[in-house]
Every structure is written in structure tokens, then in C-alpha cells.
Amino acid sequence: MTPEAHSPTGTDDPELGPPPGCPAHGLGPGGLRRLYGPEAEDLGAVYEKLRAEHGTVAPALLHDDVPIWVVLGHSENMHMVSTPSQYCKDNRLWRPMREGEIRPDHPLMPHFAWQPICAHAEGDEHLRLRGAVTGAMSTIDPRGIRRYINRATQHLVNKFCEDGRADLVGQFAEHLPMAVLCEILGMPEEYGDELVQAARDCLKGSETALVSHAYVMEVLGRLAVRRRAQPQEDFTSHLITHPAALTDDEVREHLRVVLLAAYEATTNLLANVLRLVLTDPGFRAQLKGGQMTVPEAVEQSLWDEPPFSTVFAYFAKQDTELGGQRIRKGDGLLLGIAPGNVDPRVRPDLKANMQGNRAHLAFSGGPHECPGQDIGRAIADVGVDALLTRVPDIQLACEERELRWHESISNRHLVELPVRFAPKPPQEVVLRPGAKQVPGQRPGTARAAAPQPQPVAAEPPVSVAEPATTPEPARRPGLFRRILRWWRIG
């Protein structure tokens, strides 16, 4: 960080701090605002204070008062992510990291630590790793995955539809993405409460996070060993057999990133869309009346409450300027997704409907645009539509002000979304063609299964009533080229 940013008053003299009782008390060194602690309980408010004080790029402090730039402007964020000649994601360039200013047990070390993955790579290495992941994704069938999402939704709704009450976070939003991801990766047998809880826990930074992370890596390690020995038609097998020849460590690390990052983002997206539908009567009326589609509702949620509030981080490869601020080589910059989405220059009226506009920052941009964004969109599109079709009378079972959030610098995670509705009978879940139902098993309780999934194409959500004889679409040459524009990896 530049000396100018640390010394807005023109001095670093600690004796010249604010007098007792001054509103500046509670700020960090140099009068900079902290993005953690009691002063940052409402990060959205902190970002707006930073915008008012510094403009579109502002100096701030991470935990342990580590300096960071926060990019608040929409166009400034897009410039940063789209200019790899000036900014990259290789955090080995970050000055505080190079100079040993960050302790090994820093609370954000999982975000800081360099990993052998495409998201942290540059140049030819980035192309090699990105190419392997992109190649594996090209094998995913868009229609097949949407059918699977529908069946998995029916399976989950069957578990609570007779009760007339549910928590759509703990019983739905946290489970549907994991079921879909397990199918995509080729490990549907691993899906269950234990894996869901482990994924949630290792992303929270709790006392048991390391144990949970070890469990997730054990599951992925078993999968990688099985698929290297006997490849099948799934993402993992195609990742392993790609000509880029990923090592065992590279395979496991990319599987971990795909599973955990995609799971967290999609869980938050699904919960946020459902909350929006349940708490905004006008919004829901537009859905029911046909003035808005579920995909448009998803895009509105991506503007208003993106799955990730910020992404850590980009690093300056040279001295440069951004948003009127002097950025030094080795400075770190926080990708400000949430504050960028409410940039007054882009959204002067925050209540205005964005009508399916995809210019938000929710999935970043440039070479490191968020992987699998349209898989996440498909899970939200199909899952929300199928849920509302099954329980059209669903209502929030508490006051909106009673909803609770777990907030961190990276995202806001809805803790619970309690709902009520008239009890409904379960429906039979269509199984994979050729699969047999367990004798004596109640219809609708079998695990939802599907043909091997493939990348999401933009198509209307499938209907709730899915005939068992629906044929699988034949693979056609050129599918990857037609959908690549929706898929940006690493």
C-alpha cells in the first residue's frame, strides 16, 4: 500500500491521533477503516463510507491491520479483472506476504495461501490448467444436468412436503447444490448429510474446519484414485485423462476448488433467490403473473445479494493507477463485488428492476471469471421453479426482520429460511433409466439420479412432471464451442 494511502493527513506520527471522543476512534493505523471487528459488523455500510471518503478505490485494513485496497467502482473492478498485464491473482507478489508481515495462523490464510490451481496461475501454466478444466467441462450435457436438478429437487421436497413446514436453507439450499455437484464429479454415492456438513464447516473457519477439510479431501482423493484406475463418463475422469496430464495433487486441488467454491456460491445464490421471492410481494406477484421469469429473478438476486461479497484478491504487477489512486507494485486489491454492484454510476436507483441484466460483478470477469456460473444459474432456475410448483402456497414463517445472517468479508450466508405451507403428498422421483427401485421403498424416497451431466445451456426450466421415458440427447460435435462463451474457468 502506498504511504499516501496510509497517511491521509500527511503524517505517520502516532502522537497526532484523534482526541478522545472523536468519531475517528476505532479506526486503524493511518486513520484507515477496518474490514473486521466491531467497526465492521455492517460491511455494506463500511463500503459506502469508504466510497464517500475516497471514491471508487479506497485503502482499508484486513485482520491484523494488513493493508488492502478495496475496489468499489463497477468499471474499476472490470478494468482490474480484465487487465492481466497490470493485475494478477498470484499472491506470491503481495508485498505483506513476501516480507513476512502475515502470520501463518492469520484468520484469512485460507484465502492468502498460494495453491497449484488455475485461479492462481499465470501464462502458460494458467492455460494448461485452465484447458484441462475447460476440456472436462465440455463433456457435460446441459439438458441432462437440468433434468437431474429437477429430480434432485423433487427428492428433497419429498422429505418435508408432508410436514407443512421447512427450513429452506438447511433442508434445501444447502443440499441441492451438493447433490448436483456430486453427480457432476462422478461420486453420487458420496452425497449425504456428512459431506454437506463438512463442506459448510470447512468454509466457516470454525474450530473443526481443518477436520472437515480433511474429510472432504479424503472423499475427493478416493474419487481421484478410482477414476485414474477406471475412467468413466464424468468430470473427474475427463480432468484426469486430459492431455494436459495433471498430477494427482493438481487433480485433487481442482476437484476441491470446484466442489467447495461452486457449492458455497450456489448455496448462497439459491437461498438468496428464495428469500427474495418470499419477502417481496411485488416480486413474487410478477413471477406468478408472468411479468418476470425465474431466470430474471436469479439475475436480480445476483445484483442485490451476490453469492460472494468480495473476492481476495488481485495483485499489482507494476506501479499503476486505478480510480485516481496510486497503486504500487505488490499491492493487494480486493475485488469488490457487492459494492461494485451498487455503484451509483451504474445503479442510481437501487430499487429499479434489472430485468435480467447480466452486467453485474457476481461472477467476476476476465481470465479468472468464476467457473461454472451457468451451472449455478441452472440450479437456481430449475430448483426454485420446481419448488414453487410443488408448494405454490409457500410463505415465510417468521418476520423478515427476524432472519439472521452469518457475515464475513467474503460473503453473507443466510442462516435459516423458515417457511410454512399446506402439507402435500410426496411425488415419485424418476430414476435413471434402467435403475430399479428398492423393494418396499416408498415412492419418492429413492435418491434422485440421472444420466451423466454436462455444461448448462440457456433453456427453459424443465417441467416438474418428468416422464420416465425421456430419451437422452445425443452428443453432437461442436457442443463445446456453442457453450464456451458461458463457461470461463480459473
FIKEVO-145434 format. One record per residue (C-alpha): residue in one letter; x, y, z. Coordinates in steps of 0.2 Angstrom, whole numbers, plus 5000, padded with zeros to 4 digits. Last residue first. Layout:
<tornus>
TORNU   res      X      Y      Z
TORNU     A      X      Y      Z
...
</tornus>
This chain:
<tornus>
TORNU   res      X      Y      Z
TORNU     G   4950   4899   4933
TORNU     I   4937   4894   4920
TORNU     R   4925   4904   4910
TORNU     W   4909   4895   4904
TORNU     W   4895   4904   4895
TORNU     R   4905   4908   4880
TORNU     L   4910   4890   4879
TORNU     I   4893   4884   4876
TORNU     R   4892   4883   4857
TORNU     R   4911   4879   4855
TORNU     F   4909   4864   4867
TORNU     L   4894   4857   4858
TORNU     G   4904   4857   4842
TORNU     P   4900   4838   4838
TORNU     R   4884   4832   4844
TORNU     R   4880   4821   4859
TORNU     A   4864   4813   4858
TORNU     P   4850   4819   4869
TORNU     E   4845   4807   4882
TORNU     P   4827   4800   4880
TORNU     T   4813   4804   4891
TORNU     T   4805   4788   4896
TORNU     A   4802   4791   4914
TORNU     P   4791   4806   4910
TORNU     E   4796   4822   4920
TORNU     A   4782   4830   4929
TORNU     V   4790   4846   4937
TORNU     S   4793   4854   4920
TORNU     V   4810   4858   4914
TORNU     P   4817   4875   4916
TORNU     P   4818   4885   4899
TORNU     E   4835   4884   4890
TORNU     A   4851   4893   4892
TORNU     A   4864   4879   4891
TORNU     V   4872   4871   4906
TORNU     P   4888   4861   4904
TORNU     Q   4886   4840   4905
TORNU     P   4878   4828   4917
TORNU     Q   4880   4809   4916
TORNU     P   4862   4802   4916
TORNU     A   4852   4805   4931
TORNU     A   4849   4800   4949
TORNU     A   4837   4806   4963
TORNU     R   4839   4795   4978
TORNU     A   4824   4785   4981
TORNU     T   4811   4792   4993
TORNU     G   4798   4797   4980
TORNU     P   4788   4781   4981
TORNU     R   4790   4772   4997
TORNU     Q   4803   4758   4997
TORNU     G   4796   4741   4999
TORNU     P   4808   4733   4986
TORNU     V   4822   4745   4981
TORNU     Q   4818   4754   4965
TORNU     K   4827   4748   4950
TORNU     A   4838   4759   4939
TORNU     G   4836   4755   4920
TORNU     P   4834   4773   4915
TORNU     R   4839   4784   4930
TORNU     L   4825   4786   4942
TORNU     V   4810   4797   4941
TORNU     V   4805   4803   4958
TORNU     E   4788   4798   4964
TORNU     Q   4779   4813   4972
TORNU     P   4776   4815   4991
TORNU     P   4759   4821   4997
TORNU     K   4757   4840   5001
TORNU     P   4755   4849   5018
TORNU     A   4749   4866   5016
TORNU     F   4763   4878   5018
TORNU     R   4775   4886   5030
TORNU     V   4793   4893   5028
TORNU     P   4809   4895   5039
TORNU     L   4824   4902   5030
TORNU     E   4839   4900   5041
TORNU     V   4857   4905   5042
TORNU     L   4858   4916   5027
TORNU     H   4876   4917   5022
TORNU     R   4884   4934   5019
TORNU     N   4900   4933   5009
TORNU     S   4919   4936   5008
TORNU     I   4922   4948   5022
TORNU     S   4911   4938   5034
TORNU     E   4893   4938   5038
TORNU     H   4882   4924   5045
TORNU     W   4864   4931   5043
TORNU     R   4849   4930   5053
TORNU     L   4830   4932   5048
TORNU     E   4820   4940   5061
TORNU     R   4817   4956   5052
TORNU     E   4808   4946   5038
TORNU     E   4795   4941   5051
TORNU     C   4794   4922   5053
TORNU     A   4786   4908   5043
TORNU     L   4789   4914   5026
TORNU     Q   4775   4908   5014
TORNU     I   4773   4893   5002
TORNU     D   4757   4892   4994
TORNU     P   4764   4886   4977
TORNU     V   4772   4871   4985
TORNU     R   4776   4859   4971
TORNU     T   4777   4872   4958
TORNU     L   4786   4884   4969
TORNU     L   4800   4870   4972
TORNU     A   4801   4866   4954
TORNU     D   4804   4884   4949
TORNU     V   4816   4887   4963
TORNU     G   4826   4872   4959
TORNU     V   4826   4874   4940
TORNU     D   4832   4892   4940
TORNU     A   4843   4891   4955
TORNU     I   4852   4875   4949
TORNU     A   4853   4882   4932
TORNU     R   4861   4898   4937
TORNU     G   4874   4889   4947
TORNU     I   4878   4878   4932
TORNU     D   4878   4894   4922
TORNU     Q   4892   4901   4933
TORNU     G   4903   4885   4932
TORNU     P   4920   4894   4934
TORNU     C   4920   4912   4940
TORNU     E   4929   4923   4928
TORNU     H   4948   4922   4930
TORNU     P   4953   4927   4913
TORNU     G   4942   4942   4913
TORNU     G   4926   4943   4923
TORNU     S   4919   4942   4941
TORNU     F   4905   4930   4943
TORNU     A   4894   4942   4954
TORNU     L   4900   4958   4945
TORNU     H   4884   4963   4937
TORNU     A   4882   4966   4919
TORNU     R   4869   4951   4917
TORNU     N   4853   4962   4916
TORNU     G   4838   4950   4918
TORNU     Q   4826   4964   4921
TORNU     M   4837   4975   4932
TORNU     N   4822   4981   4942
TORNU     A   4824   4998   4950
TORNU     K   4825   4999   4969
TORNU     L   4844   5003   4969
TORNU     D   4841   5019   4959
TORNU     P   4857   5027   4953
TORNU     R   4863   5009   4948
TORNU     V   4878   5010   4937
TORNU     R   4886   5027   4942
TORNU     P   4879   5024   4960
TORNU     D   4890   5009   4961
TORNU     V   4878   4996   4970
TORNU     N   4885   4981   4961
TORNU     G   4903   4987   4964
TORNU     P   4900   4987   4982
TORNU     A   4894   4969   4982
TORNU     I   4908   4963   4970
TORNU     G   4923   4972   4977
TORNU     L   4938   4963   4971
TORNU     L   4950   4967   4985
TORNU     L   4967   4974   4979
TORNU     G   4984   4969   4985
TORNU     D   4999   4980   4982
TORNU     G   5015   4972   4975
TORNU     K   5019   4985   4963
TORNU     R   5011   5002   4969
TORNU     I   4994   5008   4966
TORNU     R   4992   5027   4965
TORNU     Q   4973   5031   4967
TORNU     G   4963   5040   4955
TORNU     G   4951   5025   4952
TORNU     L   4966   5015   4947
TORNU     E   4984   5020   4944
TORNU     T   4999   5009   4941
TORNU     D   5016   5003   4948
TORNU     Q   5018   4986   4942
TORNU     K   5012   4968   4944
TORNU     A   4998   4974   4956
TORNU     F   4989   4960   4965
TORNU     Y   4971   4954   4964
TORNU     A   4962   4946   4979
TORNU     F   4953   4940   4988
TORNU     V   4935   4940   4981
TORNU     T   4921   4951   4989
TORNU     S   4903   4950   4993
TORNU     F   4902   4932   4986
TORNU     P   4884   4924   4982
TORNU     P   4879   4941   4976
TORNU     E   4864   4950   4985
TORNU     D   4856   4964   4975
TORNU     W   4864   4961   4958
TORNU     L   4864   4942   4958
TORNU     S   4847   4942   4966
TORNU     Q   4840   4952   4951
TORNU     E   4849   4939   4939
TORNU     V   4840   4925   4948
TORNU     A   4823   4934   4947
TORNU     E   4826   4935   4928
TORNU     P   4830   4917   4927
TORNU     V   4814   4914   4937
TORNU     T   4804   4923   4924
TORNU     M   4796   4940   4926
TORNU     Q   4779   4948   4920
TORNU     G   4772   4930   4921
TORNU     G   4759   4935   4934
TORNU     K   4766   4922   4946
TORNU     L   4783   4929   4944
TORNU     Q   4777   4947   4945
TORNU     A   4767   4944   4960
TORNU     R   4783   4936   4968
TORNU     F   4792   4952   4966
TORNU     G   4778   4963   4972
TORNU     P   4776   4953   4987
TORNU     D   4795   4954   4991
TORNU     T   4800   4943   5006
TORNU     L   4797   4925   4999
TORNU     V   4804   4928   4982
TORNU     L   4819   4937   4988
TORNU     R   4822   4924   5001
TORNU     L   4821   4911   4988
TORNU     V   4833   4920   4977
TORNU     N   4845   4922   4991
TORNU     A   4845   4904   4997
TORNU     L   4849   4898   4979
TORNU     L   4863   4910   4977
TORNU     N   4871   4907   4994
TORNU     T   4870   4888   4991
TORNU     T   4877   4891   4973
TORNU     A   4892   4901   4979
TORNU     E   4896   4889   4993
TORNU     Y   4895   4873   4982
TORNU     A   4904   4881   4967
TORNU     A   4919   4886   4979
TORNU     L   4919   4870   4988
TORNU     L   4917   4857   4974
TORNU     V   4926   4865   4960
TORNU     V   4940   4871   4971
TORNU     R   4942   4854   4979
TORNU     L   4942   4845   4962
TORNU     H   4955   4857   4956
TORNU     E   4966   4853   4971
TORNU     R   4963   4834   4969
TORNU     V   4968   4834   4951
TORNU     E   4983   4845   4954
TORNU     D   4989   4834   4968
TORNU     D   4987   4818   4957
TORNU     T   4997   4827   4943
TORNU     L   4988   4835   4928
TORNU     A   4992   4827   4911
TORNU     A   4987   4842   4900
TORNU     P   4981   4829   4888
TORNU     H   4965   4827   4898
TORNU     T   4963   4810   4906
TORNU     I   4962   4816   4924
TORNU     L   4950   4830   4920
TORNU     H   4939   4819   4909
TORNU     S   4938   4806   4923
TORNU     T   4934   4819   4936
TORNU     F   4920   4827   4925
TORNU     D   4911   4811   4922
TORNU     E   4910   4797   4908
TORNU     Q   4921   4784   4917
TORNU     P   4939   4782   4920
TORNU     Q   4945   4766   4929
TORNU     A   4962   4767   4938
TORNU     R   4963   4786   4937
TORNU     R   4944   4787   4941
TORNU     R   4945   4776   4957
TORNU     V   4961   4786   4963
TORNU     A   4953   4803   4960
TORNU     L   4937   4798   4969
TORNU     R   4946   4791   4984
TORNU     G   4956   4808   4985
TORNU     L   4940   4818   4983
TORNU     V   4932   4809   4999
TORNU     E   4948   4811   5009
TORNU     M   4949   4829   5004
TORNU     V   4932   4832   5010
TORNU     Y   4936   4823   5027
TORNU     A   4952   4833   5029
TORNU     H   4943   4849   5026
TORNU     S   4930   4844   5040
TORNU     V   4945   4841   5052
TORNU     L   4953   4858   5047
TORNU     A   4936   4867   5050
TORNU     T   4933   4859   5067
TORNU     E   4937   4875   5076
TORNU     S   4927   4885   5064
TORNU     G   4934   4894   5048
TORNU     K   4917   4894   5040
TORNU     L   4921   4886   5024
TORNU     C   4927   4870   5032
TORNU     D   4910   4869   5041
TORNU     R   4899   4870   5026
TORNU     A   4908   4857   5016
TORNU     A   4909   4845   5031
TORNU     Q   4890   4847   5034
TORNU     V   4886   4844   5016
TORNU     L   4898   4829   5016
TORNU     E   4890   4821   5032
TORNU     D   4872   4825   5027
TORNU     G   4874   4815   5011
TORNU     Y   4881   4814   4993
TORNU     E   4896   4801   4992
TORNU     E   4886   4789   4982
TORNU     P   4884   4802   4968
TORNU     M   4903   4802   4965
TORNU     G   4905   4807   4947
TORNU     L   4910   4825   4948
TORNU     I   4894   4830   4940
TORNU     E   4883   4819   4951
TORNU     C   4892   4825   4967
TORNU     L   4890   4843   4961
TORNU     V   4871   4841   4959
TORNU     A   4868   4833   4976
TORNU     M   4879   4847   4984
TORNU     P   4870   4860   4975
TORNU     L   4853   4853   4981
TORNU     H   4858   4851   4999
TORNU     E   4862   4868   5007
TORNU     A   4848   4876   4998
TORNU     F   4835   4863   5003
TORNU     Q   4834   4857   5021
TORNU     G   4846   4868   5030
TORNU     V   4842   4884   5020
TORNU     L   4824   4881   5015
TORNU     D   4819   4877   5033
TORNU     A   4803   4868   5032
TORNU     R   4785   4867   5037
TORNU     G   4769   4859   5030
TORNU     D   4776   4842   5036
TORNU     E   4771   4831   5021
TORNU     C   4782   4841   5010
TORNU     F   4797   4839   5020
TORNU     K   4807   4825   5013
TORNU     N   4798   4824   4997
TORNU     V   4804   4842   4993
TORNU     L   4822   4835   4993
TORNU     H   4818   4821   4981
TORNU     Q   4808   4833   4969
TORNU     T   4823   4845   4969
TORNU     A   4835   4831   4965
TORNU     R   4824   4826   4950
TORNU     N   4823   4844   4944
TORNU     I   4842   4846   4946
TORNU     Y   4845   4829   4936
TORNU     R   4834   4835   4922
TORNU     R   4844   4851   4921
TORNU     I   4860   4841   4921
TORNU     G   4854   4831   4906
TORNU     R   4849   4846   4896
TORNU     P   4866   4854   4898
TORNU     D   4876   4838   4894
TORNU     I   4893   4840   4902
TORNU     T   4908   4834   4892
TORNU     S   4915   4852   4888
TORNU     M   4918   4854   4907
TORNU     A   4932   4842   4906
TORNU     G   4940   4852   4892
TORNU     T   4938   4868   4902
TORNU     V   4946   4860   4917
TORNU     A   4961   4854   4907
TORNU     G   4962   4870   4897
TORNU     R   4963   4880   4913
TORNU     L   4977   4870   4920
TORNU     R   4987   4872   4904
TORNU     L   4982   4890   4900
TORNU     H   4986   4895   4918
TORNU     E   5003   4887   4917
TORNU     D   5007   4895   4900
TORNU     G   5004   4912   4907
TORNU     E   4998   4914   4925
TORNU     A   4992   4903   4939
TORNU     H   4982   4907   4955
TORNU     A   4965   4903   4948
TORNU     C   4972   4888   4938
TORNU     I   4977   4879   4954
TORNU     P   4993   4875   4962
TORNU     Q   4989   4884   4978
TORNU     W   4995   4900   4986
TORNU     A   4989   4904   5003
TORNU     F   4980   4920   5006
TORNU     H   4962   4915   5006
TORNU     P   4965   4900   5018
TORNU     M   4976   4912   5027
TORNU     L   4961   4924   5031
TORNU     P   4962   4921   5050
TORNU     H   4981   4923   5051
TORNU     D   4988   4907   5058
TORNU     P   5004   4908   5047
TORNU     R   5007   4927   5052
TORNU     I   5007   4940   5039
TORNU     E   5021   4953   5039
TORNU     G   5033   4940   5031
TORNU     E   5040   4952   5018
TORNU     R   5034   4942   5004
TORNU     M   5016   4941   5011
TORNU     P   5015   4959   5015
TORNU     R   5022   4963   4997
TORNU     W   5009   4953   4988
TORNU     L   5018   4945   4973
TORNU     R   5016   4927   4979
TORNU     N   4998   4931   4979
TORNU     D   4997   4926   4960
TORNU     K   4980   4933   4956
TORNU     C   4985   4945   4943
TORNU     Y   4984   4964   4939
TORNU     Q   4994   4975   4926
TORNU     S   4996   4964   4911
TORNU     P   4981   4954   4916
TORNU     T   4969   4968   4913
TORNU     S   4951   4962   4913
TORNU     V   4950   4959   4932
TORNU     M   4956   4976   4936
TORNU     H   4946   4985   4922
TORNU     M   4930   4977   4927
TORNU     N   4933   4982   4946
TORNU     E   4936   5000   4940
TORNU     S   4921   5000   4930
TORNU     H   4910   4994   4944
TORNU     G   4918   5005   4957
TORNU     L   4922   4999   4975
TORNU     V   4939   4992   4973
TORNU     V   4945   4989   4991
TORNU     W   4964   4992   4993
TORNU     I   4972   4981   5006
TORNU     P   4984   4985   5021
TORNU     V   4986   4971   5035
TORNU     D   4979   4978   5051
TORNU     D   4979   4961   5060
TORNU     H   4963   4957   5050
TORNU     L   4961   4967   5034
TORNU     L   4964   4986   5033
TORNU     A   4957   4999   5021
TORNU     P   4963   5010   5006
TORNU     A   4949   5015   4994
TORNU     V   4946   5014   4976
TORNU     T   4930   5021   4969
TORNU     G   4930   5037   4979
TORNU     H   4940   5040   4995
TORNU     E   4929   5047   5009
TORNU     A   4911   5044   5002
TORNU     R   4916   5027   4994
TORNU     L   4924   5022   5010
TORNU     K   4909   5026   5020
TORNU     E   4898   5016   5007
TORNU     Y   4910   5001   5010
TORNU     V   4908   5002   5028
TORNU     A   4889   5002   5027
TORNU     G   4890   4986   5017
TORNU     L   4902   4979   5029
TORNU     D   4889   4980   5043
TORNU     E   4898   4972   5058
TORNU     A   4914   4982   5053
TORNU     E   4918   4993   5067
TORNU     P   4916   4979   5079
TORNU     G   4930   4969   5071
TORNU     Y   4934   4967   5053
TORNU     L   4936   4977   5037
TORNU     R   4945   4991   5046
TORNU     R   4944   5009   5041
TORNU     L   4961   5018   5039
TORNU     G   4966   5033   5051
TORNU     G   4984   5030   5047
TORNU     P   4984   5015   5059
TORNU     G   4966   5008   5062
TORNU     L   4950   5017   5065
TORNU     G   4940   5014   5082
TORNU     H   4942   5032   5086
TORNU     A   4939   5044   5071
TORNU     P   4922   5049   5079
TORNU     C   4932   5059   5091
TORNU     G   4928   5056   5110
TORNU     P   4947   5056   5115
TORNU     P   4957   5067   5103
TORNU     P   4962   5059   5086
TORNU     G   4980   5054   5083
TORNU     L   4995   5065   5082
TORNU     E   5006   5055   5093
TORNU     P   5006   5041   5081
TORNU     D   5016   5052   5068
TORNU     D   5013   5044   5051
TORNU     T   5009   5061   5043
TORNU     G   5001   5069   5028
TORNU     T   4983   5068   5034
TORNU     P   4978   5054   5023
TORNU     S   4993   5044   5029
TORNU     H   4991   5026   5025
TORNU     A   4985   5029   5007
TORNU     E   5000   5042   5004
TORNU     P   5012   5029   5010
TORNU     T   5006   5017   4996
TORNU     M   5000   5000   5000
</tornus>
